[in-house]
Amino acid sequence: MEGNPVLDALMRRKSIRRYRPDVPSDEVIEAIVRAGQQAPFAGQLGSVVLSRDRKRHPFGAPLLFTVLVDVHRLERVIAARGWERKTCDLAILIFGIQDAAYMAENMVIAAEALGLGSCFLGMAPFRAAEIRKEYGLPEKVFPLVQLAMGYPAEDPPPRPRYPLSFTLYEGRYPPDDEGALKEAMRVMDEGYLAQDYYRKAGYMVKLEDGREETHTFDTYSWCEHMGRKWGQWLSDPQAILEELSACGFHLLEPLRRPEDGAGERKPSGRGS
């Protein structure tokens, strides 16, 4: 499959955190967003807000795209045909996350094909209320991810991935295999150490709960990094439920309308 331009763009993509001062043209920006629109969708539930204020962007990137789960727009479309949404917030949000995620990935690959670099900013959902205020988002619009984007001022190698045998399962999910697990962990850890990734980036998640540090950047790699992130952070769902509720998504309730006597609901961990 060598020489296929689409596969080449996919295989060489990596996160870029240093950008040249050049600003992509409107033609390039429109091509990237149009490519995003061509992603598969359940109901075109993805939309995008673009910021060009690079002084405020992560890494000083010239462009910052905020990719949104946009149920507000869908509701306007079906209302114009005399329909009112009955699908619950949880179900519509799942479909919206799919749509917006596909859109974001198409935009990233289109940018790569046009010579740009990008970096996914995955904490956008945990800043949803702040982003909503900044961009004037209406209810039923939720920021799923942000994309820093521009022309790269660095050329890091693509990061390691699990062996395909630890990712592609044919027919059914396999029983746990300790040998396959150890090999996958070896590939990831040795790959990141070979690139000296965490030392160069200065990334080492601090240990909590009085745990004693036993690693240096000579040994700290991907598997330990993953363990510290997912083994210490975000144990309480209340924070993300409140961000969703602030954007009008009340996941733990049936869909209700103002005429049902529910009134305006305030954000809470229960989504009510």
Steps between C-alpha positions, in 0.01 A plus 500: 500500500803731483450819303130534573461872589208446739676223691822701499321796663346272761826323584715812534259701716624601844421771752666835429567746780723755322370704206643734240359856484339437159120519510312251280288662230123507505505253211701252707278548805184447297645186341578358845151568633335369184700180541364485856147532369552201273549266797228240565222625725176410676346845462777750415528560873846655475576868450813712546601833651828646368723739693794682337618670820830319525611697805237310696548160337694206643851482354441832321328313216356734236169310493288349773197297395241404762303200373150495646224249558223717357151378587366858499537519124329164450208611713458811284503291182238249615288776656481659156331176390261502795687249718617521859787287627392207719836320504649529850810711560721197571415326173530813285829587671647159413412549135628857516833390645539257213421768241729763651787253553487382139494863388802591712703207371419583137614858562829384652578267210402765243733743675781244490445449128526877446827531690358619833544349843257476788455399860182364656405675828289243676417694817244721324201311653630581848506871410162492328334778703801727446512428125125545475531849647801591287334407171136574584386141454124442535347216701544151360845579360795326667873548423639153438860577403720788391760485223808721505614528139754670276820443305745293710821645639610152611506153352476237774463135403158333517446351844496123563182298489403159635590204277216428258450160667409685823243713316343293222294207629335280241171327569485573874686672781782267608567367851758695699851406392779612736763449231317725255450758775869508590602527134260788437627683809860441391432646156339810646755562775810435292359705213441807716834461679680477166346834403579645845146635483419566865839653584483740204141595580559517875195283562493295818168473681546565870416217736216557744391346832854498637641262241877506478661590167714216364539613138729741319474598135735209429220257591178702491306409185157451351356223716596675824363827362168333415487337842547831678241683290220246509596369843476838674281745307128565440353248742185708563259538203343811652739743334423387144128464577496862611681614185246311288211640700633853456471441125143373530562123499325337799609140464326344797150631425238431234476781248274772633380826352423829677131443436526185713550725801865413547613861481862593454733237642821584674819298451553220749667164522168331428456706183188660646 
